[in-house]
Amino acid sequence: MRDQTNSRTATPYAAKLFFSCCLSMVIMGHITAQNSGCTDPLATNYDSLATQNDGSCLYSSAIISVETSWDLPETMIETSGLIIWDERIWTHNDDTDINLYAFDTTDVQNYEAFPLTGTVNNDWEEISQDNDYVYIGDFGNNANGNRTDLKILRIEKNSLLTSSPLIDTLHFSYSLQTDFSPAGPNNTDFDCEAFIVTTDSIYLFTKEWISQKTSIYSLPKEPGTYVAQFRDSYDLAGLVTGSTFLEDNDLIVLSGYSALLQPFLFLLYDFQPLDFFSGNKRKITVNLPFHQVEGIATEDGLSYFISNEYFSYSVITVPQKLHLIDLTAFLGHYLTDTTVNITDNEQYEYDTLVIYPNPATQILNIEYEDHLTGASYAIFDLSGRKILSGKLDPGSVTIDIGDFKPGTYLFIVEQPEYIIRKIIRN
């Protein structure tokens, strides 16, 4: 953007997870009624009796630090979007440059450029994809808020790889925008830097400078001219700059920053089909002050790449970078395929790892199968802060949690397959 005054990229935690959430086992028989409520065990208002998520979950504030960072080349000084495709990370700049850039994290400086000959970069703000196409959002609108040439470029993937890109265009306007008078810089609610592509549609997430909300607009994903239809809005108290979507998992993660350039991620998950604000909504601060985070991408929903463009103001200078963030502590329980319930001293012979007593006030006993010996473990609170870490001794380990504050924690074992357990300190 022009403001502010997907060895290759295989993600390191792509394996399945196993998570044990504390669900009540005292109810006899089967629950047949649909009880609406907060179904996320990580929420402060979690309802163990709820069987249908009503979107009411509330969360403690959370801050997360990056795992690794890479300096991006000078050619990517205004990196503005990310996808992972063809075992590489792809990005683009948001001003005049008509190239896409592909690289992997083994050597970020060794990139390949793919010019989109015949196009014009008015303000490319986001990149997305489906199975057959790459999409580029030329819809940056912060200069005056009155663009009448908003568009999305659609590039056939195979043609892009052969350096003969086949490109067509989707033109659109916003259904709620009726006034096209110049509004001045950064003074509109019709800017956009994020969109996702579903099976049959495109969904825009606006960057609203005035309201600090984001609104969703939809349009078909075939070439043509459309009025993007307003669907919903949400007050997330920030400026949305990027998005990544796992359609099969009902998971969207938005990137953004505050008016003071404090980056955040906004998690949307466990929602009703295409009703993106109907499920869980959680904001996580990223510990990168004054980083103008612009792009975000993931393959597995656990490890995320985010990028920030170059920023300089007064004595502050932040170079363009790529960062890796691990959201296992926040999304591992949701993305797991298998859950094992342990709510008290009871142990299950079929479980790879058991923790007892749980809840506990002082000592946790952890027993596990032999193949876990030597594995690293860590305990996190629900804000994502690491409280304790170590390695699993042969057979079992005992952990003193007497100094922990009462509350809920996550015990995570790092293996080719992550193991996650929820523990409670009474």
C-alpha positions as CSV (number, residue, x, y, z in Angstrom):
1,M,0.0,0.0,0.0
2,R,1.1,3.6,-0.4
3,D,0.2,5.1,3.0
4,Q,1.3,5.4,6.6
5,T,1.8,8.9,7.8
6,N,2.8,-21.0,-0.1
7,S,13.9,-27.4,0.3
8,R,10.9,-25.2,-0.6
9,T,8.3,-23.9,1.7
10,A,7.0,-27.0,3.3
11,T,5.8,-25.7,6.7
12,P,7.6,-27.2,9.8
13,Y,4.4,-28.2,11.6
14,A,2.3,-29.7,8.8
15,A,1.6,-33.0,10.5
16,K,-1.7,-33.9,12.1
17,L,-2.3,-32.9,15.7
18,F,-3.7,-34.8,18.6
19,F,-5.5,-32.6,21.2
20,S,-7.2,-33.4,24.4
21,C,-9.8,-30.8,25.4
22,C,-11.5,-30.9,28.8
23,L,-15.1,-31.9,27.9
24,S,-17.5,-33.0,30.6
25,M,-18.0,-36.8,30.8
26,V,-20.5,-36.7,33.6
27,I,-23.5,-36.6,31.3
28,M,-25.1,-40.0,31.0
29,G,-26.3,-41.2,27.6
30,H,-26.2,-39.3,24.3
31,I,-27.0,-35.7,23.9
32,T,-29.8,-35.4,21.4
33,A,-30.7,-31.7,21.7
34,Q,-28.8,-29.0,19.9
35,N,-27.5,-26.8,22.8
36,S,-26.2,-23.5,21.5
37,G,-23.3,-21.8,23.1
38,C,-19.5,-21.3,23.1
39,T,-18.0,-24.6,22.0
40,D,-14.3,-23.6,22.0
41,P,-12.4,-24.9,25.1
42,L,-9.9,-22.0,24.8
43,A,-12.6,-19.4,25.4
44,T,-13.2,-17.8,28.7
45,N,-16.9,-18.5,28.5
46,Y,-16.6,-22.1,27.2
47,D,-19.8,-24.1,27.7
48,S,-19.0,-27.9,28.0
49,L,-22.7,-28.6,27.4
50,A,-23.0,-26.7,24.1
51,T,-23.1,-28.8,21.0
52,Q,-23.7,-26.0,18.5
53,N,-21.4,-23.0,18.2
54,D,-23.4,-19.7,18.3
55,G,-20.4,-17.4,17.8
56,S,-20.5,-16.1,21.4
57,C,-17.0,-17.2,22.4
58,L,-14.9,-14.6,24.3
59,Y,-11.1,-14.8,24.6
60,S,-8.3,-13.5,26.8
61,S,-6.0,-11.0,25.2
62,A,-3.1,-12.7,23.5
63,I,0.3,-11.7,22.0
64,I,2.5,-13.9,19.9
65,S,6.1,-13.6,18.7
66,V,7.5,-14.8,15.4
67,E,9.5,-18.0,15.1
68,T,11.9,-16.9,12.4
69,S,12.3,-13.9,10.1
70,W,14.0,-13.4,6.7
71,D,15.1,-10.1,5.0
72,L,13.3,-9.8,1.7
73,P,15.2,-8.5,-1.4
74,E,15.0,-4.8,-2.4
75,T,12.8,-5.8,-5.3
76,M,10.0,-6.7,-2.8
77,I,10.2,-3.4,-0.8
78,E,6.4,-3.0,-1.0
79,T,5.4,-6.6,-0.6
80,S,1.7,-6.6,-0.4
81,G,0.3,-10.1,-0.5
82,L,1.3,-13.7,-0.1
83,I,0.3,-17.2,-1.3
84,I,2.0,-20.6,-1.2
85,W,1.8,-22.5,-4.4
86,D,4.1,-24.7,-6.5
87,E,6.2,-25.3,-3.3
88,R,7.1,-21.6,-3.2
89,I,6.0,-18.4,-1.6
90,W,4.6,-15.8,-4.1
91,T,4.4,-12.1,-3.5
92,H,4.0,-8.8,-5.4
93,N,4.5,-5.1,-4.9
94,D,1.6,-2.6,-4.6
95,D,2.8,0.2,-6.9
96,T,3.6,0.1,-10.6
97,D,5.6,-3.1,-10.6
98,I,3.9,-5.8,-12.7
99,N,5.9,-8.8,-11.6
100,L,5.0,-11.6,-9.4
101,Y,8.0,-13.0,-7.3
102,A,8.4,-16.6,-6.3
103,F,11.0,-17.9,-3.8
104,D,11.5,-20.5,-1.0
105,T,12.8,-20.0,2.5
106,T,16.0,-21.9,1.9
107,D,17.3,-18.8,0.0
108,V,14.9,-15.9,0.0
109,Q,17.3,-13.8,-2.1
110,N,17.2,-16.3,-5.0
111,Y,13.8,-15.5,-6.4
112,E,12.2,-15.8,-9.8
113,A,10.2,-13.0,-11.4
114,F,7.1,-13.6,-13.5
115,P,6.1,-10.4,-15.4
116,L,2.3,-10.0,-16.1
117,T,2.9,-8.3,-19.5
118,G,0.2,-6.1,-20.7
119,T,-1.2,-5.3,-17.2
120,V,-1.0,-2.1,-15.2
121,N,-0.4,-2.0,-11.4
122,N,-2.6,0.8,-10.2
123,D,-2.5,-0.5,-6.6
124,W,-2.2,-4.3,-6.3
125,E,-3.0,-5.1,-2.7
126,E,-3.6,-8.8,-2.4
127,I,-3.0,-12.1,-4.1
128,S,-5.2,-15.2,-3.8
129,Q,-5.8,-18.5,-5.6
130,D,-7.9,-21.5,-6.3
131,N,-7.0,-24.8,-8.0
132,D,-6.7,-23.3,-11.5
133,Y,-6.0,-19.6,-11.1
134,V,-4.0,-16.9,-9.3
135,Y,-6.0,-13.7,-8.5
136,I,-4.5,-10.3,-8.0
137,G,-6.6,-7.6,-6.4
138,D,-6.0,-4.2,-8.0
139,F,-8.4,-2.5,-5.6
140,G,-6.3,-0.3,-3.3
141,N,-8.4,2.8,-2.8
142,N,-6.9,4.8,0.0
143,A,-5.7,7.8,-2.0
144,N,-9.1,9.4,-2.3
145,G,-11.6,6.6,-1.9
146,N,-13.2,7.3,-5.3
147,R,-11.7,4.8,-7.7
148,T,-14.1,3.7,-10.5
149,D,-11.7,1.1,-12.0
150,L,-11.5,-1.5,-9.2
151,K,-10.6,-4.8,-10.6
152,I,-9.3,-8.3,-9.9
153,L,-6.9,-10.0,-12.4
154,R,-7.2,-13.7,-13.0
155,I,-4.2,-15.6,-14.2
156,E,-4.3,-19.2,-15.4
157,K,-1.7,-21.1,-13.3
158,N,-0.2,-23.3,-16.0
159,S,0.3,-20.4,-18.3
160,L,2.0,-18.4,-15.6
161,L,4.6,-21.1,-15.0
162,T,5.4,-21.2,-18.7
163,S,5.9,-17.4,-18.8
164,S,3.0,-16.9,-21.1
165,P,0.3,-15.8,-18.7
166,L,-3.3,-15.9,-19.8
167,I,-5.0,-13.0,-18.0
168,D,-8.6,-11.9,-17.8
169,T,-10.3,-9.4,-15.5
170,L,-13.2,-9.0,-13.1
171,H,-14.4,-5.4,-12.7
172,F,-16.5,-4.4,-9.7
173,S,-17.9,-1.6,-7.6
174,Y,-19.3,-1.7,-4.1
175,S,-23.0,-1.9,-3.6
176,L,-23.0,0.5,-0.6
177,Q,-20.8,3.1,-2.3
178,T,-22.8,5.9,-3.8
179,D,-20.6,8.9,-3.2
180,F,-17.4,9.1,-5.4
181,S,-16.3,12.6,-4.3
182,P,-12.6,12.7,-3.4
183,A,-12.3,11.9,0.3
184,G,-8.6,12.6,0.8
185,P,-5.9,10.1,1.8
186,N,-6.8,7.4,4.3
187,N,-10.3,8.7,4.7
188,T,-12.6,6.0,3.2
189,D,-14.3,2.8,4.2
190,F,-14.1,1.6,0.6
191,D,-10.4,0.6,0.6
192,C,-9.6,-3.1,0.3
193,E,-6.4,-5.2,0.8
194,A,-7.8,-8.7,1.4
195,F,-9.9,-11.2,-0.3
196,I,-10.5,-15.0,-0.5
197,V,-11.6,-17.2,-3.3
198,T,-14.1,-20.0,-2.6
199,T,-15.5,-22.7,-4.9
200,D,-17.7,-20.3,-6.8
201,S,-17.2,-16.7,-5.5
202,I,-14.8,-14.1,-4.3
203,Y,-15.2,-12.4,-0.9
204,L,-13.6,-9.0,-0.2
205,F,-12.7,-7.9,3.3
206,T,-12.5,-4.1,3.3
207,K,-10.0,-1.9,5.0
208,E,-12.1,0.8,6.7
209,W,-10.0,3.8,7.7
210,I,-12.9,5.7,9.3
211,S,-14.8,3.0,11.2
212,Q,-11.9,0.6,11.8
213,K,-14.3,-2.2,10.9
214,T,-14.1,-4.7,8.0
215,S,-17.0,-5.4,5.7
216,I,-17.5,-8.5,3.5
217,Y,-18.6,-8.1,-0.2
218,S,-19.1,-10.9,-2.6
219,L,-18.9,-11.3,-6.4
220,P,-18.7,-14.1,-8.8
221,K,-15.2,-15.3,-9.7
222,E,-15.7,-15.4,-13.5
223,P,-14.6,-12.5,-15.7
224,G,-17.2,-9.7,-16.0
225,T,-18.4,-6.5,-14.5
226,Y,-20.2,-6.7,-11.2
227,V,-21.6,-4.8,-8.3
228,A,-20.0,-6.5,-5.2
229,Q,-22.8,-7.3,-2.8
230,F,-22.5,-6.3,0.9
231,R,-22.8,-9.4,3.2
232,D,-21.8,-8.4,6.7
233,S,-19.4,-6.3,8.8
234,Y,-17.5,-6.7,12.0
235,D,-15.8,-4.2,14.3
236,L,-12.3,-5.6,14.8
237,A,-10.8,-2.2,15.8
238,G,-8.1,-2.2,13.1
239,L,-7.1,-2.1,9.5
240,V,-7.3,-5.4,7.5
241,T,-4.4,-5.9,5.1
242,G,-4.4,-9.6,4.1
243,S,-6.2,-12.9,4.3
244,T,-5.7,-16.6,4.0
245,F,-8.4,-19.3,3.8
246,L,-8.7,-23.0,4.3
247,E,-12.1,-23.8,2.9
248,D,-12.2,-27.4,4.0
249,N,-11.6,-26.3,7.6
250,D,-13.9,-23.3,7.8
251,L,-10.8,-21.2,8.8
252,I,-9.9,-17.7,7.8
253,V,-7.0,-15.7,9.2
254,L,-6.8,-12.0,8.5
255,S,-3.7,-9.8,9.0
256,G,-3.8,-6.2,9.8
257,Y,-2.5,-3.4,12.1
258,S,-3.8,-0.6,14.3
259,A,-3.6,3.1,13.6
260,L,-0.3,3.0,15.4
261,L,1.2,0.2,13.3
262,Q,0.7,-2.6,15.9
263,P,0.2,-5.7,13.8
264,F,-2.5,-8.3,14.6
265,L,-4.0,-11.5,13.3
266,F,-7.7,-12.0,13.4
267,L,-8.9,-15.6,13.5
268,L,-12.3,-16.7,12.1
269,Y,-13.1,-20.4,12.5
270,D,-15.8,-22.9,13.1
271,F,-18.3,-20.7,11.2
272,Q,-21.4,-21.7,9.3
273,P,-20.8,-22.2,5.5
274,L,-19.9,-18.8,4.0
275,D,-21.2,-17.0,7.1
276,F,-17.7,-16.0,8.2
277,F,-18.5,-14.0,11.3
278,S,-20.9,-16.6,12.7
279,G,-18.2,-18.6,14.5
280,N,-15.3,-17.9,16.7
281,K,-13.5,-14.6,16.4
282,R,-10.2,-14.0,18.1
283,K,-7.7,-11.2,17.8
284,I,-4.0,-11.9,18.5
285,T,-1.4,-9.2,18.7
286,V,1.8,-9.9,16.8
287,N,4.9,-8.7,18.7
288,L,6.3,-6.7,15.8
289,P,5.7,-3.0,16.6
290,F,5.8,-0.6,13.7
291,H,5.8,-3.4,11.2
292,Q,3.4,-2.7,8.4
293,V,2.2,-6.3,7.9
294,E,0.6,-6.7,4.5
295,G,0.5,-10.4,3.4
296,I,-0.4,-13.7,5.0
297,A,-0.4,-17.3,3.8
298,T,-0.6,-20.8,5.3
299,E,-0.9,-24.4,4.0
300,D,-1.8,-26.3,7.2
301,G,-3.6,-23.7,9.3
302,L,-0.9,-23.9,12.0
303,S,2.3,-22.3,10.5
304,Y,1.8,-18.9,8.8
305,F,4.0,-16.7,6.8
306,I,3.4,-13.0,7.1
307,S,5.2,-10.1,5.3
308,N,5.8,-6.5,6.0
309,E,6.7,-3.8,3.6
310,Y,9.5,-1.3,4.2
311,F,8.5,1.5,6.6
312,S,10.4,4.6,7.6
313,Y,9.2,7.5,9.7
314,S,11.3,9.9,11.8
315,V,13.8,7.7,13.7
316,I,12.0,4.4,12.9
317,T,13.1,2.3,10.0
318,V,11.7,-1.2,9.4
319,P,13.0,-3.1,6.4
320,Q,10.8,-5.4,4.3
321,K,10.7,-8.9,5.9
322,L,9.1,-12.3,5.9
323,H,8.1,-13.9,9.2
324,L,7.0,-17.4,10.3
325,I,4.4,-17.6,13.1
326,D,3.1,-20.7,14.8
327,L,-0.5,-20.7,15.8
328,T,-0.6,-24.2,17.1
329,A,-1.5,-23.1,20.6
330,F,-4.5,-21.2,19.2
331,L,-5.8,-23.5,16.4
332,G,-4.3,-26.9,17.1
333,H,-7.3,-28.1,19.0
334,Y,-9.7,-27.0,16.2
335,L,-7.7,-28.5,13.4
336,T,-7.1,-31.9,15.0
337,D,-8.8,-35.0,13.6
338,T,-8.8,-37.0,16.9
339,T,-9.6,-36.0,20.4
340,V,-9.2,-37.9,23.6
341,N,-11.0,-36.7,26.7
342,I,-9.3,-36.7,30.1
343,T,-11.0,-34.7,32.8
344,D,-9.8,-36.3,36.1
345,N,-7.4,-39.0,37.3
346,E,-8.8,-41.5,34.8
347,Q,-6.2,-42.9,32.4
348,Y,-7.0,-44.4,29.0
349,E,-4.9,-47.3,27.8
350,Y,-5.3,-46.3,24.2
351,D,-3.9,-42.9,24.7
352,T,-0.3,-42.0,23.7
353,L,0.1,-39.6,26.6
354,V,-1.9,-39.1,29.8
355,I,-1.7,-36.4,32.4
356,Y,-3.0,-36.8,35.9
357,P,-4.4,-35.5,38.2
358,N,-6.1,-33.0,35.9
359,P,-7.2,-30.5,37.2
360,A,-4.3,-30.2,39.7
361,T,-3.1,-27.8,42.3
362,Q,0.6,-28.8,42.6
363,I,2.0,-31.9,40.8
364,L,1.2,-33.2,37.3
365,N,2.2,-36.7,36.4
366,I,2.7,-37.3,32.7
367,E,3.1,-40.8,31.3
368,Y,3.6,-41.7,27.7
369,E,4.8,-44.3,25.2
370,D,8.5,-45.0,24.8
371,H,8.7,-43.4,21.4
372,L,8.1,-40.0,23.0
373,T,11.2,-40.2,25.2
374,G,13.4,-37.2,24.5
375,A,10.7,-35.2,22.8
376,S,10.5,-31.5,23.6
377,Y,7.5,-30.2,25.5
378,A,6.2,-26.8,26.5
379,I,3.3,-25.4,28.5
380,F,1.5,-22.3,27.2
381,D,-1.1,-20.1,28.8
382,L,-4.2,-19.1,26.8
383,S,-2.6,-15.9,25.7
384,G,0.1,-17.9,23.9
385,R,2.9,-17.2,26.4
386,K,5.3,-20.0,27.0
387,I,5.4,-20.8,30.8
388,L,7.7,-23.8,30.9
389,S,9.6,-26.1,28.6
390,G,11.7,-29.3,28.8
391,K,12.2,-32.8,27.5
392,L,10.4,-36.0,28.3
393,D,12.5,-38.4,30.4
394,P,12.1,-42.2,29.8
395,G,8.7,-43.4,31.0
396,S,7.3,-40.4,32.7
397,V,7.9,-36.9,34.0
398,T,6.6,-35.0,37.0
399,I,6.0,-31.2,36.7
400,D,5.4,-28.9,39.6
401,I,2.7,-26.3,38.7
402,G,2.3,-24.9,42.2
403,D,3.6,-21.5,41.1
404,F,1.2,-21.3,38.1
405,K,-1.8,-19.0,38.4
406,P,-5.1,-20.8,38.5
407,G,-6.5,-21.3,35.0
408,T,-6.3,-23.3,31.8
409,Y,-3.0,-24.1,30.0
410,L,-1.9,-26.1,27.0
411,F,0.7,-28.9,27.3
412,I,2.3,-29.4,23.8
413,V,4.7,-32.1,22.8
414,E,6.7,-31.4,19.6
415,Q,6.9,-34.5,17.5
416,P,6.4,-35.3,13.8
417,E,2.8,-35.4,15.0
418,Y,2.0,-32.8,17.6
419,I,0.3,-33.9,20.9
420,I,-1.7,-31.2,22.7
421,R,-3.3,-31.6,26.1
422,K,-5.4,-29.1,28.0
423,I,-4.5,-28.9,31.7
424,I,-6.2,-27.0,34.5
425,R,-4.5,-25.5,37.5
426,N,-7.0,-25.2,40.3
